[in-house]
Amino acid sequence: MSSPTPSASPPRSERLAQSPAVRRGGQWWLVADSGSVLATDPSFTGELDRFAAAMAASDQVIANLRTQQDNPPPSHLGLLR
């Protein structure tokens, strides 16, 4: 007997910073309390993609800096005498 295959997980939603723009399943949506609208303008969605990539890159840089602060390189000051 074969084991059941896991069901596909629903697409992850990702809000862009504090904006109403949300990426869901590879598509950008503008979300408000009154509802959602699919963003279809290629220029606009391209800008959203670029901004999201820039935000992800800056988040990575900050994470790397925090790691460096938590794990400073060994001090070689004793060798300078």
Secondary structure, DSSP 4 states (H G I P E B T S, - for coil): -PPPPPPPPPPPEEE-TTSSEEEETTEEEEEETTEEEE---HHHHHHHHHHHHHHHHHHHHHHHHHHHHHSPPPP-GGGG-
